[in-house]
Amino acid sequence: MKLVASEFESVSLELNPQRCIALHRGQRCYQDILFRWKSTRTGHFCLFMRQGGLADEKSLKCWQKQAAAEFHYEFSGEQSSWFFLVDMETKEELASTELDLVWVYKRSKKISSGWRLF
């Protein structure tokens, strides 16, 4: 996703893959993610993560005097997560993207507890 921070600056933030797949709903998902970001200027930028609806933000990586970078991250979670790039000098959120968490099986299979006669 790309957000324009001002008339003269544009910032892009991408992640690959964009989806984390767990076998069953409620299970933890594990995924190696590659982040790429690029700005039209150098600066002090940090990548943050916010999981689900939680207000807690976790700082993943910061860069000084950079205009572009790549970052590998080992994701582990039970909910979709948002990642966003912040200009640490202005505290402005410049770009964001989402990692969707999906399940192969949405419901667990009901185990029959009844008697069967053959």
Stockholm file with secondary structure:
# STOCKHOLM 1.0

chainA/1-118         MKLVASEFESVSLELNPQRCIALHRGQRCYQDILFRWKSTRTGHFCLFMRQGGLADEKSLKCWQKQAAAEFHYEFSGEQSSWFFLVDMETKEELASTELDLVWVYKRSKKISSGWRLF
#=GR chainA/1-118 SS CEEECSSSCEEEEEEESSEEEEEETTCCEEEEEEEEEEEEEEEEEEEEEEETTCCCCEEEEEEEEEEEEEEEEEEEESSCEEEEEEETTTTEEEEEEEEEEEEEESSCCCCCCSCCCC
#=GC SS_cons         CEEECSSSCEEEEEEESSEEEEEETTCCEEEEEEEEEEEEEEEEEEEEEEETTCCCCEEEEEEEEEEEEEEEEEEEESSCEEEEEEETTTTEEEEEEEEEEEEEESSCCCCCCSCCCC
//
